[in-house]
């Protein structure tokens, strides 16, 4: 029978090791430390409502941790969705954007405008600068989808349109001089490891021509440092000089005259073969976004589902947590605690767990989106992903409401149950 | 000149309690009347379903009668609303349950201190009162232990300390020795007995056990919701 005794001894030793390991592992949980801290406070200052609630909430640390994690993940998701909605529906604002106007063909953005419109636009009072601005839409290198745009511009006129950002001295002149050169945003240079003098090859998708460009100048410090600009003349040559442009890009003297200039530009080509629709850069971007569909509704719907799921999870968790303590709450009632006090306990516990989850989730989302290389992660799709204080506040309000809502059902159950019924409940 | 008879701490008159179980009315108490004097150790006995626990619950203010009145220290507790009843329980009644009902995440001392959170006592006063209550039940050195670190007898003693800590006039105990071994049961009963003798507390205890009943100064026997015997 010796081998049985040996086997039992071995199993006991294994169990002891496992227990010791699990005990050690516990100390990696922040909730264990929080519980320890609360107990130290009680030992030093005596029991209080707050410490009692804290200790009660942390009694089942695995469940408390899972609740906090589920709230945290949902809050992070909600904040991310709201930020995405904002980024997709509210384009980044720059002061200069209010001074810039884009004039396109009234029929459609895809319809070109005659190049001969230039002298007419130039003469409109309030117009400081104007340049052709034609979207090339090519794919860089072997890419099937290139996330940065390429535009054909008049380099000399385009310089007057740039009122923000920074260009290395002397480089823009080199761009003007060389018909096959281009002017590239710093983010694109960094992303592809490019330097001045490097070649950029674009395969046309809208236009049946390819571009071979040499980087002459780099810009940075604008709202979007990704674009590539090249000589319109080059595109004209490659296309057999069709005498058209995609759009006109204008700068006005001040934001105050912008509406007047828009009206004059539209009027100037009224009843012509190429009627124009001019609008501010911001309005143009918004119109472009609307082509993506009702992004706001889509993301709003997903956010609502996230919040609804979160409510279900938390309500169910809180209900379970309270149901387990029905007997204890009945004892508290017997000792003289009123229903309002018990409701406060449940509310504080539920609110506390939701608040901790929100802190981790919203804080985590903020840190993640603030310190991650977003361009690299989204393959250049997003350049900004700013988790604004307003979005964080929205997440916090949702979490707070969640804490309140999830306390209602268990509180009602406790209020409805008499002390005698509560005492009969099994532990 | 003869001493005036002691004013009863508990006065129960024509007390009835009818429960509704589905379509059937179950009479738990049927027109029970009794008086309990201060300092008495009253034992409620009777078979299961005789109504002894219901009577105890009504006297303690955790259940309401269907008819009749139950006055404790002159207050008709059936007339108090939920909040008033909660305050009244905190100030006037101490509870001892069969299964101890200590809060498992709190230490013995914290469990004892719990009812004092509802009072206006300072932190220092609360600590002092808690310590006194623990000393009275012989648990002064076990205050920092949690319930799962105490024996059944020690847990019940902690529960008695919790019942005592607000200095109530009435202590109700629902089968306090039901989960204890003979030695621990004797310890608990001695404590309850000494509370009536030395501190002048009134104890009302429900039990099935005649040995436990022997500690009381008076036994009340209930059967089918009616008081059938009152022996001093």
Interface residues (C-beta under 8 A of the other chain):
Chain A: X42 X43 X45 X46 X47 X48 X49 X52 X55 X56 X59 X327 X328 X331 X332 X333 X334 X335 X336 X337 X338 X339 X340 X341 X418 X419 X420 X423 X427
Chain B: X57 X60 X62 X63 X82 X83 X86 X87 X89 X90 X91 X95 X97 X99 X101 X103 X104 X105 X106 X110 X113 X114 X115 X117 X118 X123 X126 X127 X144 X162 X166
